[in-house]
Amino acid sequence: MSTTKMFEALREALVATQPEPVSAVGIDLGTTKSCAAIARFDPESKQITCECVEYPEPGVPGAPIAVPSVVAVKNDEVFVGHAARRLIGKKGYTPQRDVFAESKNDIGLRYTYWKAPEGYKSAIQIATVILDRLLSGIDDGYDMPVVVTVPASFHGAQRTATLEAATDLVGEDTVRLLDEPYAAFLDMLFRQPDLASTFLREGANILVFDFGGGTCDVAVFTLASAKGAFLPRLRATSRYHRIGGGDIDRAIVHEHLIPQLLQRYDLGRTAFSWKQKRYDIEPQLLPLAERLKLALCRRILDCRAGGKSEDDAEAVAAGEYEVVVGDQSYWLDSPTLTRTIFEQILRAFLDPEPPPESADEYVQRGSIFSPIRHALFQAKLDVQDIDGVLLAGSSSLIPAVQDALRKHFPDARVFSCGSGEALQGAIARGAALQALALAATGKPLIAPVTSSAVGLQTNQGVLHLVDAGTSIPAACSKPLRLLAPQDSASRPVEIAVEVGDGHRVSGRSMWSLPAPVRAGEPLDLTWKLDENQCLELELVRSDHADTEPFHHRFIAPITHIDQGQIARCRMLEREQSIRDGRVSKRELGDAFIALGRDASTLGENEKALHFISLAIMEQGATQHLMNLRGLYREYCGDREGAEESYRAAGQWDPALFNMALMQSKAEHYAQALESIDKAIELDSSREASVLKGQILEKLGKANDAKLLYVDALSGVIDLKACADYQLYWLLKAARILDRSELIASVQEEQKDRGLKAKIAQRQGLLPDQATGAAAKSKRTANG
């Protein structure tokens, strides 16, 4: 403890000011499991202690400190924790109606559990129930100062929602939030001072890797000396990555256990619908998957401790396991999980060069290195600049995860918050220590800072308001002067107020200036950023007191969510709009198409098919929709169904193109040639010429193919006017003909658009994007 002097200074402050015992509560409100801890100061011994709270439950051995973040309700009877978790997958307990798990993923979204009873209709309400369970296990817990942790990558709306859940129980003045990496760091400094002393030095860079049940949170700190203590200064955080141990469990279910079930009963891959797999089978098999995963990890560690080979390590769940689908029962007989199979399942999660998309409708397979790479990029650091990697979160105990991190950071010391319950309670204990400091001194052990710069977009560039690493809350000391952009004698001037991090806009609102407006007239800006990283802006028209000021609160001015998560959140909120009746009957079909498009973007193609079926019910079997159905069927591996859908689209060149591409990939070149010829008859496009050239090459007609490639690249090509998929085919032809100048130009255009490495090849057409003849030049990838 004396290494950092941080807790010694806290103890001295408590001795000087607190003649009575002082206690404070820290809560780790996790995605899959939650935990609470109490930090106490005893004036007689003059010592600080910090321990996790135990929550004994019938049927659970010992006195566990972790409470599963699961709530179940039936006939006014409420279950929380282990009892609720046992009801997942049981008959009569429907997800998001009777049983609620991993609801933290939904907090801060405009999304409700519409089938649920009153009091359980939102993630905030479910969080309140879980917090109530945690506080009820603590004497006078509701009257103590409370700190609740959140991922460092949570944006303002998620933080505000978490705070709302807690203040419903303990009051606004009693509760504070703390980023989880901060909490892990505090716990390590308090419990392992000798370990801390090995890397505490001025300028040391520490990466905190918090891999829990539902999120992978990465933060980078640089240690700075202040009054004899080394305090971590936040350099960067990753974007919000919703991957965790629960996703690994789902991968075991869908990639290992369900295939075993299908094989045992000689069933085809599509014997169960995606809804049956997602909502019936998955909940029943998740506990088994987790049990196999934990048992295998223990077996691997035992092998390493005993100096034995782990190559043949295997976990076995003895007995028969029933899976009920509808009225039919299926059985798994003593399922196993081997190290080899587990490594195959983990490959996508541990990919050091993660692909842009690695998910389907069942499993979010993002790599742990995506948030690591993003955090290092934001911090402007390289791998070799990291001195230490602190492991937190239960999923960081997986041996393969630790192996991958040690390989990725060969020069850094990789150390853990502990093992077992020591690690499980680290975040809660760190939060409790922060709460104790707030209760005793009114000051936090570690003050929050903004993880990214915040600025206002203007015609001349970005006006920086807050630099990364600024202590929050923060506010301007005096108004900033801006100028009206243009003259207008009779019409209002619309001003777009846009905020972001200097690289992209994360929030936008409009301010209408009533006429007359004079170009250059002064506009005064004031701002403040609260400790939840929500930005409040006020713009005042200095020379016109009668004009109503602009006032707006941006709840997410700092962008943490990656594009995949944006699409997922957009889907949830669009579904909510449909349920709430905010989508008209006329717009319903387009809404289902948009849901299908987002689902396919995320790799959830069976779900995309479901939404396209709903769209067909609203709009009929149009060419657009049959083409999309063909695409998604093909992505699901159903070639026969895909060809049926493409043919149902009739004589329409996008569907014929897609069918030709599918047939070519299946090496059915004669059929592919017939399909692409029909497409070219309808629309002789550059991309169709390239595809036909590839088909002819496979048929041994290289000269004819070369003529088509040359034809595809002839004339003036306006790359700016090309769709993304057209750039893909142009690049392919340019490479075949070795047109280095065109290759460079296409690649530069792709870079400018921020295209990912895996470029979509497909064509689709949405009614809201183009109609008639103009549509053919505006096809979009993946529909």
C-alpha positions in Angstrom: 0.0 0.0 0.0 2.8 2.4 0.8 4.1 1.9 -2.7 1.6 4.4 -4.2 0.8 6.3 -1.0 -2.8 6.6 -2.4 -4.4 4.5 0.3 -2.1 5.7 3.0 -3.3 9.3 2.3 -6.9 8.1 2.4 -6.3 6.3 5.7 -4.8 9.5 7.2 -7.7 11.5 6.1 -10.1 9.0 7.7 -8.2 9.0 10.9 -8.3 12.8 11.0 -12.0 13.3 10.2 -13.9 10.1 11.0 -14.3 9.2 14.7 -17.0 6.7 13.9 -16.9 3.7 11.6 -17.4 4.5 7.9 -18.7 2.2 5.2 -19.4 2.5 1.5 -20.6 0.2 -1.2 -19.3 -0.6 -4.7 -21.3 -2.5 -7.2 -20.2 -4.2 -10.4 -23.4 -4.4 -12.4 -22.3 -6.9 -15.0 -23.8 -8.3 -18.2 -24.0 -11.9 -17.0 -23.0 -11.6 -13.3 -23.1 -8.8 -10.7 -21.2 -8.4 -7.5 -21.2 -6.0 -4.5 -18.4 -5.1 -2.1 -18.1 -3.0 1.1 -15.1 -0.8 2.0 -14.9 -0.1 5.7 -12.8 2.1 8.0 -12.5 1.1 11.6 -11.4 4.1 13.8 -10.1 1.8 16.5 -7.7 -0.2 14.4 -7.3 2.7 12.0 -7.4 0.3 9.1 -9.3 0.1 5.8 -10.8 -3.2 4.8 -12.6 -4.1 1.6 -14.6 -7.4 1.1 -17.2 -8.7 -1.3 -20.7 -9.5 -0.1 -21.8 -13.1 0.0 -25.2 -14.1 -1.4 -26.0 -17.7 -0.2 -28.8 -19.3 -2.2 -30.5 -22.7 -1.8 -29.1 -25.3 -4.1 -25.8 -23.3 -4.7 -22.8 -24.7 -2.9 -20.9 -22.3 -0.5 -21.7 -18.6 -0.3 -21.0 -17.1 -3.8 -20.2 -13.5 -4.2 -21.5 -13.3 -7.8 -25.2 -13.0 -8.5 -26.3 -13.9 -12.0 -27.7 -10.8 -13.8 -30.9 -12.6 -14.5 -34.5 -11.7 -13.4 -37.6 -14.0 -13.9 -41.2 -13.1 -13.1 -44.3 -15.3 -13.2 -47.6 -14.8 -11.5 -46.3 -11.9 -9.5 -43.4 -14.1 -8.1 -40.0 -12.6 -8.8 -36.7 -14.5 -9.0 -33.3 -12.9 -9.1 -29.9 -14.5 -9.6 -29.3 -18.3 -9.6 -33.0 -19.1 -9.1 -33.9 -17.0 -12.2 -31.0 -18.4 -14.2 -32.3 -21.9 -13.7 -35.6 -20.9 -15.3 -33.9 -19.9 -18.6 -35.1 -22.2 -21.3 -37.8 -23.7 -19.1 -41.3 -24.1 -20.5 -43.4 -21.1 -19.8 -40.5 -18.7 -19.4 -40.1 -16.7 -22.6 -37.1 -14.4 -23.0 -37.9 -10.7 -22.6 -41.4 -11.6 -21.3 -40.9 -13.8 -18.3 -37.1 -14.0 -18.0 -34.5 -11.3 -18.6 -30.8 -12.0 -19.1 -27.9 -9.8 -20.4 -30.3 -6.8 -20.3 -27.2 -4.5 -19.7 -26.7 -4.8 -23.5 -30.0 -2.9 -24.0 -29.5 -0.2 -21.4 -29.6 3.3 -22.8 -31.5 2.2 -26.0 -35.0 3.3 -27.0 -36.1 -0.3 -26.6 -38.6 -2.0 -24.3 -39.6 -5.5 -23.5 -43.1 -5.0 -24.7 -44.5 -8.4 -23.6 -43.2 -8.0 -20.1 -45.4 -7.1 -17.1 -45.3 -3.6 -15.6 -42.1 -2.9 -13.8 -40.0 -5.1 -16.1 -40.4 -3.4 -19.4 -37.0 -1.9 -19.9 -33.3 -2.6 -19.2 -33.4 0.2 -16.6 -36.1 -1.5 -14.7 -34.4 -4.9 -14.8 -31.1 -3.2 -13.6 -33.1 -1.7 -10.7 -34.3 -5.1 -9.7 -30.8 -6.6 -9.8 -29.4 -3.6 -7.8 -32.2 -4.0 -5.3 -31.1 -7.7 -4.8 -27.5 -6.7 -4.3 -28.2 -3.9 -1.8 -30.7 -6.0 0.2 -27.8 -8.3 1.2 -26.0 -5.4 2.9 -27.0 -4.0 6.3 -28.0 -0.3 5.8 -26.9 -0.7 2.1 -29.5 1.8 0.9 -28.1 4.5 3.2 -24.5 4.2 2.3 -22.6 6.0 -0.5 -22.7 3.8 -3.6 -20.5 3.6 -6.6 -21.7 1.6 -9.6 -19.3 0.7 -12.3 -19.8 0.9 -16.1 -17.7 0.0 -19.1 -15.3 2.8 -19.9 -16.7 2.7 -23.4 -20.3 3.4 -22.3 -21.6 6.6 -23.9 -23.7 9.2 -22.2 -27.1 7.6 -22.7 -25.9 4.3 -21.3 -24.3 6.0 -18.3 -27.4 8.1 -17.7 -29.6 5.1 -17.8 -27.4 3.2 -15.4 -27.4 6.1 -13.0 -31.2 6.3 -13.3 -31.5 2.6 -12.3 -29.4 3.2 -9.2 -30.9 6.5 -8.1 -34.4 4.9 -8.1 -33.1 3.0 -5.0 -30.5 5.1 -3.2 -31.1 8.7 -4.3 -29.3 11.0 -6.7 -26.9 12.5 -4.1 -25.8 9.1 -2.9 -24.7 7.3 -6.1 -21.8 7.8 -8.5 -20.4 6.0 -11.5 -16.9 4.7 -12.1 -15.4 3.2 -15.2 -14.6 -0.5 -14.8 -10.9 -0.3 -15.8 -10.4 2.4 -13.1 -12.0 0.0 -10.5 -9.8 -2.9 -11.6 -6.7 -0.7 -11.2 -7.7 0.5 -7.8 -8.3 -3.0 -6.6 -4.9 -4.2 -7.8 -3.2 -1.2 -6.1 -5.0 -2.0 -2.8 -4.7 -5.8 -2.7 -1.4 -6.3 -4.5 0.9 -3.4 -3.7 4.0 -5.6 -4.1 3.0 -6.5 -7.6 2.1 -2.9 -8.3 5.6 -1.7 -7.3 7.2 -3.8 -10.1 5.8 -1.5 -12.8 5.0 1.8 -11.0 7.2 4.3 -12.6 6.7 7.7 -14.3 5.4 7.3 -17.8 4.6 3.6 -17.6 1.8 2.6 -20.0 -0.7 0.1 -18.6 -3.5 -1.6 -20.7 -6.4 -2.8 -18.7 -8.2 -5.7 -20.5 -11.6 -6.3 -18.9 -13.1 -9.3 -20.7 -16.3 -10.3 -18.8 -19.5 -12.1 -19.6 -20.9 -9.6 -22.1 -18.4 -6.9 -22.9 -14.7 -6.6 -23.8 -13.5 -3.2 -22.4 -10.0 -1.9 -23.0 -8.5 1.2 -21.5 -5.0 2.5 -21.7 -3.4 4.5 -18.8 -0.2 6.3 -18.4 1.1 6.6 -14.9 1.9 10.1 -13.7 3.5 11.1 -10.4 1.5 13.5 -8.1 2.4 14.2 -4.5 4.4 11.0 -4.2 1.8 8.8 -5.6 1.5 7.3 -9.1 -1.9 8.0 -10.5 -3.2 6.6 -13.8 -4.2 9.1 -16.5 -6.6 7.8 -19.0 -5.1 7.8 -22.5 -7.8 6.1 -24.5 -10.7 3.6 -24.3 -12.0 1.2 -26.9 -15.3 1.5 -28.6 -18.2 -0.4 -27.1 -17.6 -4.1 -28.0 -20.5 -6.4 -27.0 -18.4 -9.6 -26.9 -17.8 -11.7 -23.9 -17.8 -15.1 -22.3 -21.5 -15.4 -23.1 -20.8 -15.2 -26.8 -18.2 -18.0 -26.4 -20.9 -20.1 -24.7 -23.3 -19.3 -27.6 -20.6 -20.3 -30.1 -20.2 -23.7 -28.3 -24.0 -24.1 -28.5 -24.3 -23.3 -32.2 -21.0 -24.6 -33.6 -20.7 -27.7 -31.5 -23.7 -28.9 -29.5 -26.5 -28.2 -32.0 -24.5 -29.9 -34.8 -24.1 -32.9 -32.5 -27.9 -32.9 -32.0 -28.6 -32.7 -35.7 -26.1 -35.5 -36.4 -27.5 -37.8 -33.8 -31.0 -37.5 -35.2 -29.9 -37.3 -38.9 -31.4 -33.9 -39.4 -30.4 -31.3 -42.0 -28.8 -28.0 -41.2 -32.1 -26.1 -41.6 -34.2 -28.6 -39.7 -34.7 -26.0 -37.0 -35.7 -22.4 -37.8 -33.6 -19.5 -36.5 -36.3 -18.7 -34.0 -36.2 -22.2 -32.7 -32.5 -22.2 -32.4 -32.3 -18.8 -30.9 -35.2 -18.8 -28.5 -35.9 -22.5 -27.8 -32.7 -24.5 -28.1 -30.0 -21.9 -27.2 -31.4 -21.1 -23.7 -31.6 -24.8 -22.8 -28.0 -25.5 -23.9 -26.2 -22.4 -22.7 -25.7 -23.7 -19.1 -24.3 -26.9 -20.5 -21.9 -25.0 -22.8 -20.6 -22.8 -19.9 -20.1 -25.9 -17.8 -18.1 -27.6 -20.5 -16.1 -24.5 -21.1 -15.2 -24.0 -17.4 -14.4 -27.7 -17.0 -12.1 -27.7 -20.0 -10.3 -24.6 -18.8 -9.7 -26.2 -15.4 -8.4 -29.4 -17.1 -6.0 -27.4 -19.3 -4.6 -25.5 -16.2 -4.2 -28.8 -14.3 -2.2 -30.2 -17.2 0.0 -27.2 -17.2 0.5 -27.2 -13.5 1.4 -30.9 -13.6 3.7 -30.6 -16.5 1.5 -32.8 -18.7 0.5 -32.4 -22.3 -2.8 -30.5 -22.8 -3.3 -31.7 -26.4 -5.8 -34.4 -25.4 -7.6 -32.3 -22.7 -11.3 -32.9 -22.7 -14.4 -32.0 -20.7 -17.3 -34.5 -20.4 -20.8 -33.7 -19.1 -21.9 -37.2 -18.0 -25.6 -38.1 -18.5 -28.3 -37.3 -21.0 -29.5 -33.8 -21.6 -33.0 -33.1 -22.9 -33.7 -30.4 -25.5 -37.4 -29.6 -26.1 -38.5 -28.0 -29.3 -42.2 -27.6 -29.6 -43.7 -30.9 -28.5 -40.6 -32.9 -29.5 -37.8 -34.0 -27.2 -34.2 -34.5 -28.3 -31.4 -35.9 -26.3 -27.6 -35.3 -26.1 -25.7 -38.2 -24.6 -22.7 -37.2 -22.4 -21.6 -34.3 -24.6 -17.9 -33.5 -24.6 -15.7 -30.5 -25.5 -12.1 -31.1 -26.5 -9.3 -28.7 -26.6 -9.0 -29.0 -30.3 -12.7 -28.1 -30.9 -12.5 -25.3 -28.4 -9.5 -23.8 -30.1 -11.4 -23.8 -33.4 -14.4 -22.1 -31.8 -12.1 -19.5 -30.2 -10.2 -18.7 -33.5 -12.5 -15.8 -34.5 -12.5 -14.4 -30.9 -8.6 -14.4 -30.8 -7.8 -13.4 -34.3 -5.0 -10.7 -34.1 -6.1 -9.4 -37.5 -9.9 -9.5 -37.1 -12.1 -9.4 -40.2 -14.6 -6.6 -40.4 -17.5 -9.0 -40.0 -17.5 -12.1 -37.9 -21.0 -12.8 -36.7 -24.2 -14.5 -37.4 -27.7 -14.4 -36.0 -26.7 -16.5 -33.0 -23.1 -15.5 -32.0 -21.3 -12.1 -31.9 -17.8 -13.3 -32.8 -15.8 -10.1 -32.6 -12.1 -10.5 -31.8 -10.7 -9.3 -28.5 -8.0 -7.6 -30.5 -10.5 -5.2 -32.2 -11.0 -3.2 -29.0 -7.2 -3.5 -28.2 -6.2 -2.2 -31.6 -8.7 0.6 -31.4 -7.6 1.7 -27.9 -3.9 1.7 -28.9 -4.8 3.7 -32.0 -6.7 6.3 -29.9 -3.8 6.5 -27.4 -1.2 6.9 -30.3 0.8 3.9 -28.9 2.2 0.8 -30.4 2.2 -2.7 -28.9 5.8 -2.3 -27.8 4.9 0.8 -25.8 2.8 -1.1 -23.4 4.6 -2.0 -20.1 1.9 -4.0 -18.4 -1.4 -5.7 -19.2 -3.9 -6.0 -16.3 -6.4 -8.7 -16.7 -9.9 -8.3 -15.3 -13.2 -10.0 -16.0 -14.0 -13.7 -15.7 -13.4 -14.5 -19.4 -9.8 -13.3 -19.1 -9.1 -16.5 -17.1 -9.5 -18.6 -20.3 -6.0 -20.0 -20.9 -6.1 -19.4 -24.6 -7.0 -15.8 -24.0 -4.0 -15.3 -21.8 -1.8 -17.1 -24.2 -2.9 -14.8 -27.1 -2.3 -11.7 -25.0 1.2 -12.7 -24.0 2.0 -13.5 -27.6 0.6 -10.1 -28.7 2.4 -8.2 -26.0 5.8 -10.0 -25.8 7.6 -7.1 -24.0 4.8 -6.4 -21.4 4.1 -8.0 -18.1 0.7 -9.7 -18.2 -0.8 -9.9 -14.7 -4.2 -10.5 -13.3 -6.6 -9.1 -10.6 -6.5 -12.6 -9.2 -8.3 -15.9 -9.9 -11.6 -17.3 -9.0 -13.5 -15.1 -6.5 -10.6 -12.7 -6.2 -10.9 -11.7 -9.8 -14.7 -11.9 -9.8 -14.9 -9.3 -7.1 -12.1 -7.0 -8.3 -14.4 -4.4 -10.0 -16.8 -4.2 -7.1 -14.0 -3.8 -4.6 -12.3 -1.0 -6.6 -15.7 0.7 -6.7 -16.2 0.4 -3.0 -12.8 2.0 -2.3 -13.7 4.9 -4.6 -17.0 5.2 -2.7 -15.2 5.2 0.7 -13.0 8.1 -0.5 -16.0 10.1 -1.7 -17.8 9.5 1.6 -14.8 10.5 3.7 -13.1 13.3 1.8 -15.7 14.3 -0.9 -13.0 13.6 -3.5 -12.5 10.4 -5.6 -9.3 8.4 -5.5 -9.2 8.7 -9.3 -11.0 11.6 -11.0 -12.9 10.8 -14.2 -11.5 12.3 -17.4 -12.9 12.4 -20.9 -11.6 9.6 -23.1 -11.7 11.5 -26.3 -11.6 15.1 -27.6 -14.9 16.9 -28.2 -15.4 19.6 -30.8 -17.9 21.6 -32.7 -17.9 21.4 -36.5 -17.8 24.7 -38.3 -17.4 25.9 -41.9 -13.7 26.6 -41.2 -13.1 23.2 -39.5 -13.4 21.8 -35.9 -13.6 24.2 -33.0 -12.1 22.1 -30.1 -14.0 22.3 -26.9 -12.5 19.6 -24.8 -9.2 17.8 -25.2 -8.8 14.0 -24.5 -7.8 13.5 -20.8 -9.6 16.6 -19.5 -11.0 16.1 -16.0 -14.8 16.1 -15.9 -17.1 17.7 -15.2 -15.8 20.6 -17.3 -17.2 23.8 -18.7 -16.1 26.9 -20.6 -14.8 29.8 -18.6 -16.4 32.3 -20.9 -18.6 32.3 -24.0 -16.9 31.4 -27.3 -17.7 33.7 -30.3 -19.0 32.3 -33.5 -20.3 34.1 -36.6 -23.5 33.6 -38.6 -22.6 32.0 -41.9 -24.7 34.0 -44.4 -27.1 36.9 -45.1 -30.8 36.5 -45.4 -33.3 39.3 -45.5 -36.6 37.4 -45.5 -35.9 33.7 -44.8 -34.7 31.9 -41.7 -31.1 30.6 -41.8 -30.8 27.0 -40.7 -27.6 26.2 -38.8 -26.5 22.6 -38.3 -25.0 22.2 -34.8 -22.7 19.2 -35.1 -20.4 17.7 -32.4 -17.8 15.0 -32.6 -14.3 14.0 -31.9 -12.7 15.8 -34.8 -12.8 12.7 -37.0 -16.5 12.1 -37.3 -19.8 13.6 -36.3 -21.5 11.9 -33.4 -24.4 14.3 -32.7 -26.4 16.8 -34.8 -29.2 19.3 -34.2 -30.6 22.3 -36.0 -31.0 25.9 -35.0 -33.2 28.2 -37.0 -32.2 31.9 -37.0 -35.2 34.1 -37.8 -34.7 36.7 -40.6 -33.2 39.1 -41.0 -29.8 37.5 -40.6 -26.5 39.3 -41.3 -23.4 37.3 -42.3 -20.8 37.6 -39.6 -23.2 38.6 -36.8 -22.0 37.3 -33.4 -23.3 34.0 -31.9 -22.1 33.2 -28.4 -21.5 29.6 -27.4 -21.3 28.2 -23.9 -20.8 24.5 -23.1 -20.4 22.1 -20.2 -19.5 18.4 -20.2 -20.8 16.4 -17.2 -19.2 13.5 -15.5 -21.3 11.1 -17.6 -19.7 12.7 -20.7 -22.9 14.3 -21.8 -22.4 17.7 -23.5 -24.7 20.6 -23.1 -24.5 23.5 -25.6 -26.1 26.9 -25.6 -25.9 29.3 -28.5 -27.2 32.9 -28.0 -27.8 35.4 -30.8 -25.9 38.3 -29.1 -27.5 41.2 -31.1 -31.1 39.8 -31.0 -32.3 39.2 -27.5 -35.7 38.3 -28.8 -34.4 35.2 -30.6 -34.8 32.0 -28.6 -31.4 30.6 -27.7 -30.4 27.2 -29.0 -30.1 24.7 -26.1 -29.3 21.0 -26.7 -28.0 18.1 -24.6 -25.9 15.6 -26.6 -26.0 12.3 -24.7 -23.2 10.7 -26.8 -20.8 13.4 -28.0 -17.9 10.9 -27.6 -18.2 8.0 -30.1 -17.4 4.6 -28.7 -19.8 2.3 -30.5 -18.5 0.5 -33.6 -20.5 0.3 -36.8 -21.7 -3.3 -36.1 -23.1 -2.2 -32.8 -24.7 0.9 -34.4 -26.5 -1.4 -36.8 -27.6 -3.7 -33.9 -28.9 -0.8 -31.9 -30.7 0.6 -34.9 -32.4 -2.8 -35.4 -33.6 -2.9 -31.8 -35.0 0.6 -32.0 -36.7 0.1 -35.4 -38.4 -3.1 -34.0 -39.5 -1.0 -31.0 -41.0 1.7 -33.4 -43.0 -1.0 -35.2 -44.3 -2.4 -31.9 -45.2 1.1 -30.7 -47.2 1.7 -33.9 -45.0 4.6 -34.9 -44.5 3.0 -38.4 -47.5 3.4 -40.6 -49.0 0.5 -42.6 -47.6 2.1 -45.8 -44.1 2.2 -44.4 -44.1 -1.2 -42.8 -42.7 -3.1 -45.7 -39.8 -0.7 -46.1 -39.1 -1.0 -42.3 -38.9 -4.8 -42.6 -36.5 -4.4 -45.6 -34.3 -2.1 -43.5 -34.3 -4.6 -40.7 -33.3 -7.4 -43.1 -30.5 -5.2 -44.5 -29.1 -4.5 -41.1 -29.4 -8.2 -40.1 -27.5 -9.3 -43.1 -24.8 -6.6 -42.5 -24.3 -8.3 -39.1 -24.1 -11.7 -40.8 -27.5 -12.7 -39.4 -28.9 -14.0 -42.6 -31.5 -16.4 -41.3 -33.0 -13.4 -39.4 -32.7 -11.3 -42.5 -34.8 -13.9 -44.4 -37.4 -13.7 -41.7 -37.7 -9.9 -42.1 -37.8 -10.2 -45.9 -40.7 -12.7 -45.6 -42.6 -10.1 -43.5 -41.8 -7.5 -46.2 -43.2 -9.8 -48.9 -46.4 -10.1 -46.8 -46.7 -6.3 -46.9 -45.5 -5.5 -50.4 -45.9 -8.7 -52.4 -43.3 -10.8 -54.2 -41.7 -7.9 -56.0 -38.4 -8.3 -58.0 -36.5 -6.4 -55.4 -37.7 -8.7 -52.5 -37.2 -11.9 -54.4 -33.7 -10.8 -55.3 -33.0 -10.1 -51.6 -34.5 -13.4 -50.6 -32.2 -15.1 -53.0 -29.2 -13.3 -51.6 -30.0 -14.2 -48.0 -30.8 -17.8 -48.9 -27.5 -18.1 -50.6 -25.7 -16.7 -47.6 -27.4 -19.3 -45.5 -26.0 -22.1 -47.7 -29.4 -22.8 -49.3 -28.3 -22.7 -53.0 -31.4 -24.5 -54.3 -33.7 -22.0 -52.5 -31.6 -19.1 -53.6 -31.9 -20.1 -57.3 -35.6 -20.5 -56.9 -35.9 -17.0 -55.5 -33.6 -15.5 -58.2 -35.8 -17.1 -60.9 -38.9 -15.9 -59.2 -37.6 -12.3 -59.7 -38.1 -12.9 -63.4 -36.2 -11.2 -66.2 -34.4 -8.7 -64.0 -30.7 -8.1 -64.4 -29.6 -7.8 -60.7 -31.2 -11.2 -59.9 -29.7 -12.8 -63.0 -26.3 -11.3 -62.2 -26.4 -12.7 -58.6 -27.6 -16.1 -59.9 -24.7 -16.2 -62.4 -22.2 -15.4 -59.7 -23.6 -18.1 -57.4 -23.5 -20.7 -60.3 -20.0 -19.7 -61.1 -18.8 -20.2 -57.5 -20.4 -23.6 -57.6 -18.5 -24.3 -60.8 -21.6 -24.6 -62.9 -20.1 -22.5 -65.6 -22.5 -23.4 -68.5 -25.5 -22.4 -66.4 -23.6 -19.3 -65.2 -22.9 -18.2 -68.7 -26.5 -18.6 -69.7 -27.6 -16.4 -66.7 -25.0 -13.6 -67.3 -25.9 -13.5 -71.0 -29.5 -12.8 -70.0 -28.4 -10.1 -67.6 -26.3 -8.4 -70.3 -29.2 -8.5 -72.7 -31.1 -6.4 -70.2 -28.3 -4.1 -69.1 -24.7 -4.3 -70.5 -22.8 -3.1 -67.4 -19.1 -3.1 -66.7 -19.5 -5.5 -63.8 -21.5 -8.0 -65.9 -18.7 -8.0 -68.5 -16.1 -8.8 -65.9 -18.1 -11.6 -64.4 -18.8 -13.0 -67.9 -15.0 -12.8 -68.6 -14.3 -14.9 -65.5 -16.8 -17.5 -66.5 -15.4 -17.7 -70.0 -11.9 -18.1 -68.6 -13.1 -21.1 -66.6 -14.6 -22.5 -69.9 -11.1 -22.2 -71.5 -11.9 -19.1 -73.6 -9.1 -16.9 -72.4 -9.0 -14.6 -75.5 -12.8 -13.9 -75.4 -12.5 -13.2 -71.6 -9.7 -10.7 -72.2 -11.8 -8.8 -74.7 -14.5 -8.5 -72.1 -12.1 -7.2 -69.5 -10.8 -4.6 -71.9 -14.4 -3.6 -72.8 -15.3 -3.3 -69.1 -12.5 -0.8 -68.6 -13.0 1.2 -71.8 -14.2 4.8 -72.0 -14.2 7.3 -69.2 -14.8 5.8 -65.8 -16.1 8.2 -63.1 -15.1 6.4 -59.9 -16.9 8.9 -57.7 -20.2 7.8 -59.4 -19.5 4.1 -59.0 -21.3 2.1 -56.3 -19.0 0.2 -53.9 -19.7 -3.2 -55.6 -18.9 -1.6 -59.0 -15.5 -0.6 -57.6 -14.9 -4.2 -56.6 -15.4 -5.5 -60.1 -13.4 -2.7 -61.7 -10.5 -3.5 -59.4 -10.7 -7.1 -60.3 -10.6 -6.4 -64.0 -7.8 -3.8 -63.6 -5.7 -6.4 -61.7 -6.3 -9.0 -64.4 -5.1 -6.6 -67.1 -2.3 -5.1 -64.9 -3.6 -1.6 -65.1 -1.5 -0.2 -62.3 -2.8 3.4 -62.6 -6.4 2.3 -62.4 -5.7 -0.1 -59.6 -4.2 2.8 -57.6 -7.1 5.1 -58.4 -9.7 2.5 -57.4 -7.9 1.7 -54.1 -7.6 5.3 -53.3 -11.4 5.8 -53.8 -12.1 2.8 -51.6 -9.8 4.2 -49.0 -11.6 7.6 -49.1 -14.9 5.9 -48.6 -13.6 4.0 -45.7 -14.4 0.6 -47.2 -13.5 -2.4 -45.2 -11.1 -5.1 -46.5 -13.9 -7.5 -47.1 -15.9 -5.7 -49.9 -19.4 -6.8 -50.7 -19.7 -8.3 -54.2 -23.5 -8.4 -54.5 -26.1 -6.3 -56.1 -29.4 -5.5 -54.6 -32.0 -2.7 -55.0 -34.1 -1.0 -52.5 -37.3 0.9 -53.6 -36.4 3.9 -51.4 -33.0 4.4 -53.1 -34.0 4.5 -56.7 -36.7 3.6 -59.1 -37.1 3.0 -62.8 -34.2 3.3 -65.2 -32.1 5.3 -62.8 -32.2 2.4 -60.4 -29.8 0.3 -62.5 -26.9 2.7 -61.9 -27.6 2.9 -58.1 -27.5 -0.7 -57.0 -26.3 -1.2 -53.5 -24.2 -4.0 -52.0 -26.1 -6.6 -50.0 -29.5 -5.1 -50.7 
